[in-house]
Structures are given as structure tokens and as C-alpha cells.
């Protein structure tokens, strides 16, 4: 993955190739990694399963752009919004999703991942799930709660989507 480049937020918005997969944090353009088929399959399984089980008007999306703060644009692998956000051409969703799901890639680093979890939680997310494909584990992060590490059984009854249930094996197989 390329190194970050400095740019003010207008530089992020006006970059010449808006289709490039980049995020923005404190003046840096952060290239997003190319995902492999395992990563993409996990994202698709989670998004599809959540969308089937969570009632409208909830929205489930892959790599939606969020202006989490004025200086942080993030694209969680899967995002759940319990209510449709205000939208406008050229604007990103404001704030954090109700649930952000990050699927760990080989290029991710623990410090950056931890900062991302805190960023989402500090800016309105009810929960962040971190999915570890190689160890077949899902970490559930919620504000002021100890992190839970699920290695077997099912994700079930979790805020903000308590109606959702999915066996962990279905995520990884």
C-alpha cells in the first residue's frame, strides 16, 4: 500500500480521480488496500445477512463514505444505519454509522485499527465489530463495555441490531 499523502479536506474532495479508494485523516490521504476474495466474501456475507434480518428503514452498505468528523472520512467494510441518512449530491454521510464492521486485511496494523474503532465509537457508533479472518474471530466493541471476542457460536442479540443472528461459521466458510 502506498504511503499517505498530505492534503487539506478540499484536496480530498477535489482529487482528480474521485473513484480512487482513499480515506482521509487529519490532512492525510490514506490509500485503501485492495482486498482479496476472502475479505470480499466475508463483507458480502455479513452485509447480505444483516440486510435480510434488519427491518426497513435500516440501510446496510459496503464501503460507504462517512464524514465521521470534519477531518476524518472513513469507509467501513460494512455499515449499518438504522435510519436513512440525509443525502445530497457530492456529500458524504455525516457522522459514524450505527454499526461499523471492519474486516481485517493483511495490510492492517493494530494501532490504526484500534484508533479507527475509537473514532467510530467516539462519534456516535453504537458498536464496532472487527472480523479477523485468519483466526476466525469477531471482536465486539461497544462504548464503556469490555471488548468481547467471539470464536464460536453465533453473533446474536448485539446492539444496535438485536434481532440479528448469524453463526460464526457462516461468516468464515
JOZI-V743519 format. One record per residue. PHI is phi in degrees with one decimal (* if undefined). Layout:
# JOZI-V743519
phi=PHI
phi=PHI
This chain:
# JOZI-V743519
phi=*
phi=-69.3
phi=-74.1
phi=-65.0
phi=-118.3
phi=-79.7
phi=-161.4
phi=-68.0
phi=-52.9
phi=-60.3
phi=-67.4
phi=-64.3
phi=-65.8
phi=-99.0
phi=-56.7
phi=-65.4
phi=-120.6
phi=-61.7
phi=-80.7
phi=-61.3
phi=-85.3
phi=-135.8
phi=-116.1
phi=-135.5
phi=-148.7
phi=47.3
phi=88.3
phi=-114.0
phi=-84.9
phi=-112.2
phi=-60.3
phi=-90.8
phi=-71.2
phi=-76.6
phi=-86.1
phi=-95.0
phi=-66.8
phi=-64.3
phi=-57.3
phi=-65.3
phi=-66.7
phi=-64.0
phi=-56.4
phi=-64.6
phi=-61.0
phi=-65.2
phi=-61.7
phi=-64.7
phi=-63.9
phi=-65.1
phi=-59.9
phi=-71.0
phi=-105.1
phi=-101.4
phi=-71.4
phi=-63.4
phi=-94.0
phi=-58.1
phi=-121.4
phi=-120.8
phi=-139.1
phi=-102.4
phi=52.6
phi=-67.4
phi=-89.1
phi=-125.5
phi=-81.2
phi=-65.5
phi=-137.8
phi=-60.8
phi=-120.8
phi=-138.5
phi=-106.1
phi=-127.6
phi=-127.9
phi=-61.1
phi=-57.4
phi=-134.7
phi=-129.2
phi=-120.1
phi=-115.5
phi=-72.2
phi=-128.2
phi=-58.1
phi=-80.6
phi=-68.0
phi=-126.9
phi=-158.0
phi=-54.6
phi=80.1
phi=-111.7
phi=-97.3
phi=-65.8
phi=-87.6
phi=86.7
phi=-93.9
phi=-69.0
phi=-64.0
phi=-134.1
phi=-110.3
phi=-121.1
phi=-115.3
phi=-97.8
phi=-70.8
phi=-103.7
phi=-57.5
phi=-84.7
phi=-70.9
phi=-121.6
phi=-60.4
phi=-63.1
phi=-65.1
phi=-62.6
phi=-62.4
phi=-62.7
phi=-64.9
phi=-58.1
phi=-62.6
phi=-60.0
phi=-61.6
phi=-65.0
phi=-69.3
phi=-119.6
phi=112.9
phi=-67.1
phi=-76.6
phi=-157.5
phi=-132.9
phi=-106.6
phi=-112.1
phi=-103.6
phi=-108.0
phi=-58.9
phi=-70.0
phi=-100.5
phi=53.1
phi=-132.5
phi=-124.2
phi=-99.4
phi=-104.5
phi=-110.8
phi=-138.1
phi=-56.6
phi=58.3
phi=-126.5
phi=-67.0
phi=-67.6
phi=-108.2
phi=-113.1
phi=-97.6
phi=-118.6
phi=-153.4
phi=80.5
phi=-136.5
phi=-83.1
phi=-156.5
phi=74.1
phi=-85.5
phi=-65.4
phi=-94.1
phi=-125.7
phi=-63.6
phi=-76.7
phi=-79.5
phi=-145.0
phi=-153.5
phi=-64.4
phi=-59.3
phi=-57.8
phi=-69.2
phi=-74.3
phi=-99.0
phi=-98.2
